[in-house]
Amino acid sequence: MSVKSQRGPVAEMPVRRFDPVALVDLLIILAVLVGVKQSVLSFSYLYAGPASTFSAMLVATLLLRRRGLGWKYLGLRWPENWWKTVGLTLFSMALFIAATQLMQLFADAFFEDVGTSGRFDHIEGNLAAYIGIMLLVWTHGSFFEELLFRAFVIDRTSKAFGGSGKAEIGAALFSSIFFGYRHYYYQGMHGALITGAGGFAFAMLYLWFGRKNIMPLIFAHGIFNSLGQTFRFLGIRD
C-alpha cells in the first residue's frame, strides 16, 4: 500500500527575470542625458545640464506612454496630506545633510573643493539672472532631476535586473553614482562624491516611500537649490 504525502503542493516561488525592455529604456535616457550635455557644453557651460534634463524628460515621457505608464506610476502625485508631506520633506532634508556631511569628511581628505567653478558667479547682485536661475531650480534642478535620477533611473534599472531587493539597492547605488558624475564637470571629484552621497540618501528614501511619493524629494531638492542660489545672489559666501 502506498503512503500518500500529507503535505500539500509546494508553492513555486516567483521567478524574477531580466527585463530587456526596461534596460532599453534606461540606456536611451542615459544616452540622451550624456549626449545632449556633452554637445551643449561646447558652447554653454551654464545650460548644458538643463538642456539635457529637458530633452531626457521629453524622451522619458514618450517611453512611459509607450509602455502604457505615466509619471504618476513613478510617484508624481499631488499630496493628499500636506502636513505629512512637509514632515517627509524636512526628514529628507535632514538625511541629505547627514549623508553629505559624512561624505565631505572623506572628500576633504583626498580631493580639492572647487565649489561650482564659477558657474553661478554671474548671479551675485543680478536680479534678472537670479530670477532666471530660480526658474531652472524649480524645473531642471528639482522636478526633472528627481523624476529622472530617482524615479525613472531607479525604476528602469531595478526592473531590468529582476526587481528583487538586491536589484533595488543596486539601482539606488547606480543612480547615485550617475548623479554624482553629472556634477563632476563643474564640481570636480570632491563635489561629485558629496552630490552622489546626497543622491543615495534620496534614492533610499524613494524606495522607502514605496516609489509612490516623490514630492517630498522634489520639495527638498528645490529648497536646497533655492537657498544656495539666494545666498549667491546676496553675496553670502559661507
ABEGO torsion letter per residue (X at the ends): XBBBBABBBBBBBBBBBBBAAAAAAAAAAAAAAAAAAAAAAAABAAAAAAAAAAAAAAAAAAAAAAAGBBAAAAGBBBBABAAAAAAAAAAAAAAAAAAAAAAAAAAAAABBBAEAGGAAAAABGBAAAAAAAAAAAABAAAAAAAAAAAAAAAAAAAAAAGGBAAAAAAAAAAAAAAAAAAAAAAAEAAAAAAAAAAAAAAAAAAAAAGGABAAAAAAAAAAAAAAAAAAAAAGBAX
